[in-house]
Amino acid sequence: IAMIEEFKLPSGELIDVRPLTGLEVALISKRNAQLVDDPDAPGGTAIQIGLMLGKTKIREAEAAGIAWLGSHSAPDFIALGDKIEALAGFGKGAQKSAVDRATDD
């Protein structure tokens, strides 16, 4: 079960955030592959935001994320993107697993 936490955007808005599941990451990657030739499609970025907004279907999450992106500032977008990545174990400041990785011994 994903741990939900409250996150304050630079605009002052409070939203709930949580780590992405493995399935969500896989579905985002699949959708991004479908949009590879569409430079105007926000794809995975919008989907991540839509999932944080409580949507469970990828196309619904994408639509909700696009609407959110259109109504929020760049600092809010950057802060939320960084927080989602950190919770999911991606990027700078990401939470790392306590399990050691296998090595080639």
GIZI-V335833 format. One line per field, one symbol per residue. phi: phi as a letter, one per 20 degrees, with the letter a starting at -180 (. if undefined). burial: I if it has 24 or more other ideal C-beta (glycine too) atoms within 12 Angstrom, else O. A space follows every 50 residues. Layout:
phi=???
burial=???
//
This chain:
phi=.feececefgfofdcecbffegfffffffffgffdgedfeeflgfffgff ffenfdefffffffffffffdcfgffffffgffffffendmfmffdffef efcef
burial=OOOOOOIOIOOOOOIOIIIIOOOIIOIIOOIOOOOOOOOOOIIIIIIIII IIIOIOOIOOIIOIIIOIIOOIOOOIIOIIIOIIIOIIOOOOOOOOOOOO OOOOO
//
